[in-house]
Amino acid sequence: MSENKIKLFEDKRIRYKWDEEAEKYWLSVVDVCAVLTDSDYQTARKYWKVLKGRLAKEGSQLVTACYQLKMLAPDGKMRDTDVADTEQVLRLIQSIPSKKAEPFKMWLPKSAASVSTKPRGCWRRCWGVE
């Protein structure tokens, strides 16, 4: 798995990792929540905690399939962070009412293409772009 990297959506940072073996991106769920709710890191963390609990009660696959990876936290330490692949991020977007949902969905494949160091066809497959 590659090292932690950061992409920007508007002025918000999104931490991600590329998994070469699985050929998929893993994005920080808290960072995605921060973008969609237009909030700071701590508020987004609390938002994800409440949303995660609500989704777990509903039996959502999003929560049961959520992994944790070590990512650089705002305090400069490597911490376990809930991450989601692109398919899960698209499900997450549906769970959060946000005017930024559509622009964020459009940004995902463009973002992947700009950091791609793998064959061109892979990012298209990973991000659901044909």
C-alpha positions as CSV (number, residue, x, y, z in Angstrom):
1,M,0.0,0.0,0.0
2,S,1.3,3.4,-0.9
3,E,2.1,6.1,1.6
4,N,-0.5,8.7,2.8
5,K,-1.2,11.4,0.4
6,I,-3.5,14.5,0.4
7,K,-5.7,15.9,-2.3
8,L,-7.7,19.1,-2.0
9,F,-11.3,19.5,-2.8
10,E,-12.0,23.3,-2.8
11,D,-10.0,24.2,0.4
12,K,-10.6,20.9,2.3
13,R,-8.0,18.2,2.4
14,I,-8.8,14.6,1.7
15,R,-6.3,12.0,3.0
16,Y,-6.0,8.9,0.8
17,K,-3.9,5.8,0.1
18,W,-3.6,3.7,-3.0
19,D,-3.8,0.0,-2.6
20,E,-1.7,-1.5,-5.4
21,E,-2.8,-5.1,-4.7
22,A,-6.5,-4.4,-4.7
23,E,-6.2,-1.6,-7.2
24,K,-8.3,0.8,-5.3
25,Y,-8.2,4.1,-3.4
26,W,-9.0,4.4,0.3
27,L,-10.2,7.8,1.4
28,S,-10.5,9.1,5.0
29,V,-14.2,9.0,5.9
30,V,-13.8,12.0,8.3
31,D,-12.3,14.1,5.5
32,V,-15.1,13.2,3.2
33,C,-17.6,14.2,5.9
34,A,-15.7,17.5,6.5
35,V,-16.1,18.3,2.8
36,L,-19.8,17.4,2.6
37,T,-20.8,19.1,5.8
38,D,-18.4,22.1,5.2
39,S,-17.0,21.7,8.7
40,D,-13.7,21.5,10.5
41,Y,-11.9,18.2,11.4
42,Q,-13.3,17.9,15.0
43,T,-16.9,18.6,13.9
44,A,-16.6,16.2,11.0
45,R,-15.3,13.5,13.4
46,K,-18.3,13.9,15.7
47,Y,-20.6,13.9,12.6
48,W,-19.1,10.6,11.4
49,K,-19.4,9.1,14.9
50,V,-23.1,9.9,15.1
51,L,-23.8,8.9,11.4
52,K,-21.8,5.7,11.9
53,G,-24.0,4.7,14.9
54,R,-27.2,5.5,13.0
55,L,-26.1,3.5,9.9
56,A,-25.0,0.6,12.1
57,K,-28.5,0.5,13.7
58,E,-30.0,0.4,10.2
59,G,-27.6,-2.5,9.3
60,S,-25.9,-0.5,6.6
61,Q,-23.1,-2.3,4.6
62,L,-21.2,1.0,4.6
63,V,-20.4,0.6,8.3
64,T,-19.7,-3.1,8.4
65,A,-17.3,-2.9,5.4
66,C,-15.5,0.1,6.8
67,Y,-11.7,-0.5,7.4
68,Q,-9.1,1.5,9.3
69,L,-5.7,2.4,8.1
70,K,-2.9,4.5,9.7
71,M,-3.0,8.0,8.4
72,L,-1.4,11.2,9.5
73,A,-3.8,13.1,11.8
74,P,-3.9,16.8,12.2
75,D,-1.8,16.5,15.4
76,G,1.0,15.0,13.3
77,K,0.7,11.5,14.6
78,M,-0.2,8.3,12.6
79,R,-3.6,7.3,13.8
80,D,-6.1,4.6,12.8
81,T,-8.6,6.3,10.5
82,D,-11.8,5.0,9.1
83,V,-11.4,4.7,5.4
84,A,-13.7,3.9,2.5
85,D,-13.1,2.9,-1.1
86,T,-14.7,4.8,-3.9
87,E,-17.9,2.7,-4.0
88,Q,-18.4,3.2,-0.3
89,V,-17.7,6.9,-0.6
90,L,-20.5,7.2,-3.2
91,R,-22.8,5.4,-0.7
92,L,-21.6,7.8,2.1
93,I,-22.4,10.8,-0.1
94,Q,-26.0,9.5,-0.4
95,S,-26.3,9.4,3.4
96,I,-25.2,13.0,3.9
97,P,-27.5,15.8,2.7
98,S,-25.1,18.3,1.1
99,K,-25.1,20.8,-1.7
100,K,-21.5,19.7,-2.3
101,A,-22.4,16.1,-3.1
102,E,-22.6,16.5,-6.9
103,P,-19.4,18.6,-7.2
104,F,-17.6,16.1,-5.0
105,K,-18.8,13.2,-7.1
106,M,-17.5,15.0,-10.2
107,W,-14.2,15.7,-8.5
108,L,-13.5,12.0,-7.6
109,P,-12.5,10.6,-11.0
110,K,-10.6,13.8,-11.9
111,S,-8.7,13.6,-8.7
112,A,-7.8,10.0,-9.3
113,A,-6.6,10.8,-12.8
114,S,-4.3,13.6,-11.6
115,V,-2.5,11.3,-9.1
116,S,-2.5,8.2,-11.2
117,T,0.8,6.3,-11.5
118,K,-0.8,3.2,-12.6
119,P,-2.1,2.2,-16.1
120,R,-4.7,4.6,-17.4
121,G,-7.5,2.0,-17.6
122,C,-7.2,1.2,-13.9
123,W,-8.2,4.6,-12.5
124,R,-11.2,4.5,-14.8
125,R,-12.3,1.2,-13.4
126,C,-11.5,2.2,-9.8
127,W,-13.5,5.4,-10.0
128,G,-16.4,4.0,-12.1
129,V,-15.6,6.2,-15.1
130,E,-16.0,4.7,-18.5
